[in-house]
Amino acid sequence: MDELVIRDADVVDGSGEPSYRADVVVDHGRIVTIVKEAAAAGCQRPDARRELDAEGLVLSPGFIDMHAHSDLALLRDPDHGAKAAQGVTLEVIGQDGLSYAPVDDRTLAEVRRAITGWHGYGDDIDFTWRSVGEYLDRLDEGIAVNAAYLVPQGTVRMLAVGWEDREATPRELERMRQLVAEGMEQGAVGMSSGLTYAPGMYATNEELTELCRVVASYGGYYCPHHRSYGAGALEAYEEMVALAREAGCPLHLAHATLNFGVNEGRAPELLSLLDAALAAGADITLDAYPYTASCTTLAALLPGWASEGGPEETLARLADDATAERIRHHMEAVGSEGCHGVPVDWDTVEISGVSDPALASYVGRTVRGAAELRGEAPWTTVRRLLIEDRLGPAVLQHVGIEENVRTIMRHPAHTGGSDGILQGAKPHPRAYGTFPHYLGRYVRELGVLSLEDCVAHLTSRPAARLRLPDRGLVREGYRADLVLFDPVTVAAGAGSERPRALPRGIPHVLVDGRFVIEDGLRTDVLAGRAVRRTPL
């Protein structure tokens, strides 16, 4: 007898087609039988050892988070309710060109310091791995949800070139090509870049093109956080489209948006650019989160030259008065790469997390607000925080444009990605709320997307980008990564005041046919594993 039958569910199967009522049978981690309109047909209904009444609930494929920052959280927190409770059954990590494999002892220490604001320093993690394959093997020991990995181009450059702002030598470029190839062979699904983050930002387009050719040869895709989401954003998008075309590599645009006042109302221009490329035969997808605020580290706002040499060199520059004044001028008067070419407005930068508990009073305040309480200039506060917290602070930037968010999410190339940073006392609510926010706010309340279309954006479209032949749809033979939600009540619980509040209206989530969320509560099941690249 089969393990589970889900009775009388309203199946939104991920294809974008209209929903249907059905009994769905699960056994050994797979969907084995779907009986449409079973109750109305009067036929013999499927039986199983366990029956779940899904009357009034939508059954859909589990959601795929195409842009996640759970690289350490999956190991640190077996519960991982931040994502499991949203109905996420697969995350794509290794994002923005910086993560923890491949590394050696030197680069591991450097990358841990560089992205403390994203993941914490990792004192509670046993870093037993160095290669991509070893990291994926570590995930296979059991995690809450599944995870796929992108080779982080910035980390690769760190290994081969270091933190120098210069072109790679032919020998260094060949070393990077080898590192990317090894990562792909060991199971990575593609490569990411963070082209406003050191040291990946120092790569030329020619260097990136060569690495993308390697990625394409393994059937992977390139996922760039490109060089600007502010001033010159459209040109930065166009640059990535041209680069991917030259390399013959599929392109997936990370957290695709247009921020700051200079881009108000310009989303149709971006979509026209993408439509023209798609019509010419390009393979392009994108992800986005349904919020206007962004999230990164405070150190990421520094100009690129201030980060050359690595974290210790950055701290030394901040400690030097003359150099610190140059940094301030670049950020406040010119506009740094990290602030996307726009002079920083400290009223829009909110401190969301620190590593040192002694600095906790800054959290939840804008930089200007924190500075005013101390009777000092905003840059003085920023400089102190960066030095005392050793580049650890995380920040929210309130620079997004709602009209652009809505326009981009309607596009057929769009998929869902939380860009969820789980670190900090006041993380961005998107980490805990992206997927129910799509369903509750943008489907039910605003009608920006139909339910069927939205589910396709969150399931089958990302599965197609990842080349996963048995995920992303409710189909017989497919993996039983499933979510059941109430379309009337589903909503994000997380908001600015309670950013870690769990969502409402998602009572059941299954990973590999096993309940990770049951009756709204996290079970002790660790059914997630590394999802490796499908061979060509």
C-alpha positions as CSV (number, residue, x, y, z in Angstrom):
1,M,0.0,0.0,0.0
2,D,1.2,3.5,-0.8
3,E,2.3,5.9,1.9
4,L,0.1,8.9,1.6
5,V,-3.0,10.1,-0.3
6,I,-3.8,13.8,-0.4
7,R,-7.5,14.0,-0.9
8,D,-9.6,16.6,-2.7
9,A,-6.8,19.1,-3.2
10,D,-7.2,22.0,-5.6
11,V,-4.1,21.2,-7.7
12,V,-2.2,24.2,-9.2
13,D,0.3,22.0,-10.9
14,G,3.0,24.6,-11.8
15,S,2.3,24.5,-15.6
16,G,0.3,27.8,-15.6
17,E,-2.8,25.8,-16.7
18,P,-6.1,26.1,-14.8
19,S,-6.3,24.3,-11.5
20,Y,-8.2,21.0,-11.0
21,R,-9.5,19.0,-8.1
22,A,-7.7,15.7,-7.5
23,D,-6.5,13.0,-5.1
24,V,-2.7,12.8,-5.2
25,V,-0.8,9.7,-4.1
26,V,2.7,9.8,-2.8
27,D,5.1,6.9,-2.2
28,H,8.8,6.6,-1.7
29,G,9.4,10.2,-2.3
30,R,7.5,10.4,-5.7
31,I,4.1,11.3,-6.9
32,V,2.8,7.9,-8.1
33,T,-0.9,8.5,-8.9
34,I,-3.1,11.6,-9.7
35,V,-6.9,10.9,-9.9
36,K,-8.6,14.0,-11.2
37,E,-12.1,14.9,-9.9
38,A,-12.0,11.6,-7.9
39,A,-15.0,12.5,-5.7
40,A,-17.2,13.7,-8.5
41,A,-16.3,10.8,-10.8
42,G,-17.7,8.2,-8.4
43,C,-14.8,5.9,-9.2
44,Q,-12.9,3.9,-6.7
45,R,-10.6,6.3,-4.9
46,P,-7.0,5.6,-4.2
47,D,-6.1,4.3,-0.8
48,A,-2.9,4.6,1.3
49,R,-1.6,4.1,4.8
50,R,-2.2,7.7,5.6
51,E,-4.9,10.1,4.3
52,L,-4.7,13.9,4.4
53,D,-7.9,15.9,3.8
54,A,-6.9,18.9,1.6
55,E,-10.4,20.3,1.2
56,G,-10.1,24.1,0.7
57,L,-6.3,23.9,0.2
58,V,-4.2,24.4,-2.9
59,L,-1.6,21.7,-3.7
60,S,1.3,22.9,-5.7
61,P,4.9,22.0,-6.3
62,G,7.3,23.1,-3.6
63,F,8.7,26.6,-4.2
64,I,12.2,27.1,-5.6
65,D,14.1,30.0,-4.2
66,M,16.4,31.0,-7.0
67,H,18.5,33.4,-5.0
68,A,19.2,32.3,-1.4
69,H,21.9,33.1,1.2
70,S,21.5,30.0,3.3
71,D,25.0,28.7,2.7
72,L,25.8,28.4,6.4
73,A,22.2,28.6,7.8
74,L,21.4,25.1,6.3
75,L,24.2,23.7,8.5
76,R,23.8,26.0,11.5
77,D,20.0,25.6,11.9
78,P,18.5,22.2,11.1
79,D,15.1,23.7,11.7
80,H,15.5,26.3,8.9
81,G,11.9,27.4,9.4
82,A,12.6,30.6,7.6
83,K,12.4,28.8,4.3
84,A,10.6,25.5,5.1
85,A,7.6,27.4,6.6
86,Q,7.2,29.4,3.3
87,G,6.9,26.2,1.3
88,V,10.4,26.5,-0.1
89,T,11.7,23.0,-0.9
90,L,14.8,24.0,-2.9
91,E,17.2,26.9,-2.6
92,V,20.0,28.0,-4.9
93,I,23.0,29.2,-2.9
94,G,26.5,30.3,-3.7
95,Q,25.1,33.6,-4.8
96,D,26.6,37.0,-5.7
97,G,30.1,35.6,-6.4
98,L,31.0,34.9,-2.7
99,S,30.7,31.7,-0.8
100,Y,32.7,29.0,1.0
101,A,33.8,26.7,-1.8
102,P,36.2,26.2,-3.5
103,V,38.6,27.6,-0.9
104,D,42.0,27.0,0.7
105,D,42.8,27.9,4.2
106,R,43.8,31.5,3.3
107,T,40.7,32.3,1.2
108,L,38.4,30.6,3.7
109,A,39.5,33.0,6.4
110,E,39.2,35.9,4.0
111,V,35.7,35.1,2.6
112,R,34.4,34.4,6.2
113,R,35.4,37.9,7.1
114,A,34.2,39.5,3.9
115,I,30.6,38.1,4.1
116,T,30.1,38.1,7.9
117,G,27.2,40.5,7.3
118,W,25.5,37.9,5.1
119,H,26.1,34.7,7.1
120,G,27.9,35.5,10.4
121,Y,31.5,34.7,10.8
122,G,30.8,31.0,11.3
123,D,32.3,30.3,14.7
124,D,29.6,27.7,15.1
125,I,30.4,25.9,11.8
126,D,32.9,23.1,11.4
127,F,34.5,24.0,8.0
128,T,35.5,20.5,7.1
129,W,35.3,21.1,3.3
130,R,37.4,22.9,0.8
131,S,36.0,21.9,-2.6
132,V,32.5,22.3,-4.1
133,G,32.0,18.5,-4.0
134,E,33.0,18.3,-0.3
135,Y,30.6,21.1,0.5
136,L,27.7,19.3,-1.3
137,D,28.6,16.1,0.4
138,R,28.3,18.0,3.7
139,L,24.8,19.1,2.7
140,D,23.9,15.5,1.9
141,E,24.3,14.6,5.6
142,G,20.8,16.0,5.9
143,I,19.3,19.5,5.7
144,A,15.8,20.9,6.0
145,V,15.2,21.6,2.3
146,N,17.1,20.8,-0.9
147,A,19.9,23.1,-2.1
148,A,21.7,23.6,-5.4
149,Y,25.0,25.5,-5.7
150,L,26.6,28.1,-7.9
151,V,30.4,28.3,-8.2
152,P,31.1,31.8,-6.8
153,Q,33.3,33.7,-9.3
154,G,34.6,36.2,-6.7
155,T,35.8,33.3,-4.5
156,V,37.4,31.7,-7.5
157,R,39.3,35.0,-8.3
158,M,40.3,35.2,-4.7
159,L,42.0,31.8,-5.0
160,A,43.7,32.5,-8.3
161,V,44.5,36.2,-8.3
162,G,43.8,37.4,-4.7
163,W,42.3,40.8,-4.0
164,E,44.2,42.9,-6.5
165,D,42.4,45.2,-8.9
166,R,44.1,44.2,-12.1
167,E,43.6,41.9,-15.1
168,A,44.4,38.2,-14.5
169,T,47.5,36.8,-16.2
170,P,47.0,34.0,-18.7
171,R,48.2,31.5,-16.0
172,E,45.7,32.9,-13.5
173,L,42.9,32.8,-16.0
174,E,43.6,29.2,-16.8
175,R,43.6,28.4,-13.0
176,M,40.2,30.1,-12.7
177,R,38.9,28.1,-15.7
178,Q,40.1,24.9,-14.0
179,L,38.4,25.8,-10.7
180,V,35.1,26.6,-12.4
181,A,35.3,23.3,-14.3
182,E,36.0,21.3,-11.2
183,G,33.1,22.9,-9.4
184,M,30.8,22.1,-12.3
185,E,32.1,18.5,-12.5
186,Q,31.4,18.2,-8.8
187,G,27.8,19.2,-9.1
188,A,27.4,23.0,-9.3
189,V,24.5,24.2,-11.5
190,G,26.3,27.3,-12.7
191,M,28.4,30.3,-11.7
192,S,27.5,33.5,-9.9
193,S,29.2,36.9,-9.8
194,G,28.9,39.9,-7.5
195,L,30.2,42.7,-9.8
196,T,29.8,45.4,-7.1
197,Y,31.7,43.2,-4.5
198,A,35.4,42.7,-4.3
199,P,37.3,40.9,-5.6
200,G,34.9,39.6,-8.3
201,M,34.2,43.2,-9.4
202,Y,37.8,43.5,-10.6
203,A,37.3,41.0,-13.4
204,T,37.1,42.2,-17.0
205,N,34.3,41.2,-19.3
206,E,36.8,39.2,-21.3
207,E,37.7,37.2,-18.1
208,L,34.1,36.6,-17.3
209,T,33.4,35.5,-20.8
210,E,36.0,32.9,-20.7
211,L,34.7,31.5,-17.4
212,C,31.1,31.5,-18.8
213,R,32.3,29.4,-21.7
214,V,33.4,26.8,-19.2
215,V,30.0,27.0,-17.5
216,A,28.1,26.6,-20.7
217,S,30.2,23.5,-21.7
218,Y,28.7,21.7,-18.7
219,G,25.1,22.9,-19.3
220,G,25.2,25.4,-16.5
221,Y,24.1,29.1,-16.4
222,Y,25.6,32.4,-15.4
223,C,24.0,34.3,-12.6
224,P,25.4,37.8,-12.3
225,H,24.8,40.5,-9.7
226,H,25.8,42.9,-12.3
227,R,27.7,46.2,-12.1
228,S,24.8,48.6,-11.3
229,Y,21.2,48.6,-10.2
230,G,21.2,52.4,-10.0
231,A,23.0,54.8,-12.3
232,G,23.7,53.1,-15.6
233,A,21.6,50.1,-14.6
234,L,20.1,49.5,-18.1
235,E,23.6,49.6,-19.6
236,A,24.8,47.1,-17.0
237,Y,22.0,44.7,-17.9
238,E,22.8,45.1,-21.6
239,E,26.5,44.4,-20.8
240,M,25.5,41.0,-19.2
241,V,23.2,40.1,-22.1
242,A,26.1,40.8,-24.6
243,L,28.6,38.9,-22.5
244,A,26.4,35.8,-22.2
245,R,25.7,35.9,-25.9
246,E,29.4,36.1,-26.7
247,A,30.1,33.1,-24.3
248,G,27.1,31.1,-25.6
249,C,26.0,30.7,-22.0
250,P,22.5,30.8,-20.6
251,L,21.9,33.9,-18.4
252,H,19.9,34.3,-15.2
253,L,19.8,37.8,-13.9
254,A,20.1,38.0,-10.1
255,H,17.5,40.0,-8.1
256,A,16.6,41.9,-11.3
257,T,15.3,45.3,-10.4
258,L,15.9,49.0,-11.1
259,N,16.5,51.0,-8.0
260,F,16.9,54.7,-7.0
261,G,15.0,57.7,-8.3
262,V,17.0,57.7,-11.5
263,N,15.2,54.5,-12.6
264,E,11.6,55.4,-11.7
265,G,9.3,54.1,-14.4
266,R,12.1,52.5,-16.4
267,A,11.2,48.8,-16.0
268,P,9.5,48.6,-19.4
269,E,12.8,49.7,-21.0
270,L,14.6,46.7,-19.3
271,L,11.9,44.3,-20.4
272,S,12.1,45.6,-24.0
273,L,15.9,45.0,-23.9
274,L,15.3,41.4,-22.7
275,D,12.5,40.7,-25.1
276,A,14.7,41.8,-28.0
277,A,17.4,39.4,-26.8
278,L,15.0,36.6,-26.3
279,A,13.5,37.1,-29.8
280,A,17.1,36.9,-31.2
281,G,17.5,33.5,-29.5
282,A,19.1,34.3,-26.2
283,D,18.4,32.1,-23.2
284,I,17.6,34.5,-20.4
285,T,15.7,34.2,-17.1
286,L,15.7,36.4,-14.0
287,D,14.7,36.4,-10.4
288,A,13.2,39.1,-8.1
289,Y,11.8,39.6,-4.7
290,P,8.5,41.3,-4.1
291,Y,9.8,44.2,-1.9
292,T,11.3,47.6,-2.5
293,A,14.0,47.6,0.1
294,S,17.3,45.9,-0.7
295,C,19.8,44.3,1.7
296,T,23.6,43.9,1.8
297,T,26.5,44.6,4.1
298,L,27.6,48.1,5.1
299,A,31.1,47.4,3.7
300,A,29.6,46.6,0.3
301,L,28.8,50.3,-0.1
302,L,32.5,51.3,0.0
303,P,34.2,52.1,-3.4
304,G,35.9,49.2,-5.0
305,W,39.4,50.6,-4.5
306,A,38.8,50.7,-0.7
307,S,38.3,46.9,-0.7
308,E,41.4,46.0,-2.7
309,G,43.8,43.7,-0.8
310,G,41.1,42.1,1.3
311,P,39.3,42.8,4.6
312,E,42.4,43.6,6.6
313,E,43.5,46.2,4.0
314,T,40.1,47.7,4.0
315,L,40.1,48.1,7.8
316,A,43.6,49.7,7.6
317,R,42.2,52.3,5.1
318,L,39.3,53.1,7.3
319,A,41.6,53.6,10.2
320,D,43.7,56.2,8.3
321,D,42.1,59.6,8.5
322,A,43.2,60.8,5.1
323,T,42.2,57.7,3.3
324,A,38.9,57.5,5.2
325,E,38.1,61.0,4.0
326,R,38.7,59.9,0.4
327,I,36.3,57.1,0.9
328,R,33.7,59.4,2.4
329,H,34.0,61.8,-0.6
330,H,33.6,59.0,-3.1
331,M,30.5,57.6,-1.3
332,E,28.8,60.9,-0.5
333,A,29.7,63.1,-3.5
334,V,30.6,60.8,-6.4
335,G,28.7,57.6,-5.9
336,S,30.5,54.3,-5.3
337,E,30.1,51.1,-7.2
338,G,28.6,49.5,-4.1
339,C,25.9,52.2,-4.1
340,H,25.4,51.7,-7.8
341,G,26.9,55.0,-8.9
342,V,24.5,57.0,-6.8
343,P,25.8,59.3,-4.0
344,V,24.6,57.6,-0.8
345,D,21.7,59.0,1.1
346,W,22.2,58.0,4.7
347,D,18.5,58.4,5.4
348,T,17.8,55.4,3.2
349,V,20.4,53.1,4.8
350,E,19.1,51.2,7.9
351,I,21.4,49.1,10.1
352,S,19.8,45.7,10.2
353,G,22.5,43.6,12.0
354,V,25.8,43.7,13.8
355,S,28.2,40.9,14.8
356,D,29.3,42.5,18.1
357,P,26.4,42.6,20.7
358,A,27.9,45.7,22.2
359,L,26.8,47.6,19.0
360,A,23.2,46.3,19.1
361,S,21.8,49.7,19.9
362,Y,22.5,50.8,16.3
363,V,20.2,48.1,14.8
364,G,16.9,49.3,13.5
365,R,18.1,52.9,13.0
366,T,19.0,54.7,9.8
367,V,22.7,55.8,9.6
368,R,21.6,59.4,9.8
369,G,19.3,58.7,12.8
370,A,22.0,56.9,14.7
371,A,24.5,59.7,13.9
372,E,22.1,62.4,15.1
373,L,21.6,60.6,18.4
374,R,25.4,60.8,18.9
375,G,25.7,64.4,17.6
376,E,28.1,63.4,14.8
377,A,28.2,63.2,11.0
378,P,26.8,60.1,9.3
379,W,30.2,59.1,7.9
380,T,31.7,59.2,11.4
381,T,29.1,56.7,12.5
382,V,29.7,54.4,9.5
383,R,33.4,54.5,9.9
384,R,33.2,53.6,13.6
385,L,30.7,50.7,12.9
386,L,32.8,49.2,10.2
387,I,36.0,49.3,12.3
388,E,34.5,48.2,15.6
389,D,32.4,45.4,14.0
390,R,35.2,44.4,11.6
391,L,33.1,44.9,8.5
392,G,30.3,42.9,10.1
393,P,27.2,45.2,9.9
394,A,24.3,44.4,7.6
395,V,22.0,47.1,6.2
396,L,18.7,47.6,4.4
397,Q,18.6,50.2,1.6
398,H,15.2,51.7,1.1
399,V,15.8,52.6,-2.6
400,G,13.3,50.5,-4.6
401,I,10.4,51.5,-6.7
402,E,7.1,49.6,-6.4
403,E,6.0,50.2,-10.0
404,N,9.2,48.6,-11.2
405,V,8.8,45.6,-8.9
406,R,5.3,44.9,-10.2
407,T,6.2,45.4,-13.9
408,I,9.2,43.0,-13.7
409,M,7.3,40.2,-11.9
410,R,4.8,40.0,-14.7
411,H,7.4,39.0,-17.3
412,P,7.5,35.4,-18.5
413,A,11.2,35.1,-17.8
414,H,10.6,36.0,-14.1
415,T,11.1,33.6,-11.2
416,G,11.0,34.1,-7.5
417,G,14.1,34.6,-5.4
418,S,14.2,35.9,-1.8
419,D,17.8,37.1,-1.7
420,G,17.1,36.3,1.9
421,I,19.9,37.3,4.4
422,L,19.1,35.5,7.6
423,Q,21.9,37.2,9.7
424,G,21.3,40.2,12.0
425,A,18.8,41.2,14.7
426,K,16.5,42.8,12.1
427,P,16.8,41.0,8.8
428,H,15.0,42.0,5.7
429,P,11.4,40.5,5.9
430,R,12.0,38.9,2.5
431,A,14.1,36.2,4.1
432,Y,11.0,34.9,6.0
433,G,8.2,36.2,3.7
434,T,9.0,36.3,0.0
435,F,6.8,33.4,-1.2
436,P,3.7,33.9,0.9
437,H,4.0,37.6,0.1
438,Y,3.8,36.8,-3.6
439,L,0.7,34.7,-3.0
440,G,-1.1,36.9,-0.5
441,R,-0.2,40.4,-1.6
442,Y,0.4,40.2,-5.4
443,V,-2.0,37.4,-6.3
444,R,-5.0,37.7,-3.9
445,E,-4.9,41.4,-2.9
446,L,-3.5,43.2,-5.9
447,G,-4.2,40.7,-8.8
448,V,-0.8,41.5,-10.4
449,L,-0.5,37.7,-11.2
450,S,-3.1,35.0,-11.4
451,L,-2.6,32.2,-8.9
452,E,-1.7,29.7,-11.7
453,D,0.8,32.0,-13.3
454,C,2.4,32.9,-10.0
455,V,2.9,29.3,-9.0
456,A,4.5,28.7,-12.3
457,H,6.9,31.5,-11.7
458,L,7.8,29.9,-8.3
459,T,8.1,26.3,-9.5
460,S,8.3,25.0,-13.0
461,R,10.1,28.0,-14.5
462,P,13.0,27.8,-12.0
463,A,13.1,24.0,-12.3
464,A,13.5,24.5,-16.1
465,R,16.4,26.9,-15.6
466,L,18.0,24.4,-13.3
467,R,17.4,21.6,-15.8
468,L,15.7,19.4,-13.3
469,P,13.6,16.8,-15.1
470,D,11.5,15.7,-12.2
471,R,10.8,18.8,-10.1
472,G,8.7,21.9,-10.5
473,L,5.4,20.2,-11.6
474,V,2.7,18.1,-9.9
475,R,3.1,15.1,-12.3
476,E,3.1,11.4,-11.9
477,G,6.7,10.2,-11.4
478,Y,7.9,13.6,-10.2
479,R,9.6,14.2,-6.8
480,A,7.1,14.8,-4.1
481,D,8.4,18.2,-3.1
482,L,5.0,19.7,-2.4
483,V,3.3,22.6,-0.5
484,L,-0.4,22.9,0.6
485,F,-1.6,26.4,1.3
486,D,-4.9,28.2,1.9
487,P,-5.4,30.7,-1.0
488,V,-7.8,32.7,1.2
489,T,-5.4,33.3,4.1
490,V,-1.9,32.7,2.9
491,A,0.3,35.7,3.7
492,A,3.7,36.7,5.0
493,G,3.9,37.1,8.7
494,A,7.2,38.9,8.5
495,G,7.3,42.7,8.4
496,S,9.4,45.6,9.5
497,E,8.5,45.2,13.2
498,R,8.6,41.4,13.3
499,P,10.9,40.4,10.5
500,R,11.3,36.8,11.6
501,A,7.5,36.1,12.0
502,L,6.5,32.9,10.1
503,P,3.8,33.0,7.4
504,R,0.2,32.2,7.7
505,G,-1.9,29.8,5.7
506,I,0.7,27.2,4.8
507,P,-0.1,24.1,6.9
508,H,1.8,21.4,5.1
509,V,5.1,21.2,3.2
510,L,6.7,18.0,2.0
511,V,10.3,17.4,0.9
512,D,10.9,14.1,-0.9
513,G,7.5,12.9,0.2
514,R,8.2,13.6,3.9
515,F,6.5,16.3,6.0
516,V,8.9,19.1,7.0
517,I,5.9,21.2,8.0
518,E,2.8,19.5,9.3
519,D,-0.3,21.3,10.6
520,G,1.8,24.5,10.5
521,L,4.6,23.2,12.7
522,R,8.2,22.2,11.8
523,T,8.8,18.5,12.2
524,D,12.3,17.0,12.9
525,V,12.6,15.7,9.3
526,L,15.8,16.5,7.4
527,A,14.9,15.3,4.0
528,G,16.8,17.9,2.0
529,R,19.9,17.0,0.1
530,A,22.3,18.7,-2.4
531,V,20.7,18.8,-5.9
532,R,23.6,18.4,-8.4
533,R,23.8,19.5,-12.0
534,T,22.0,17.2,-14.4
535,P,24.7,15.9,-16.8
536,L,24.4,16.9,-20.5
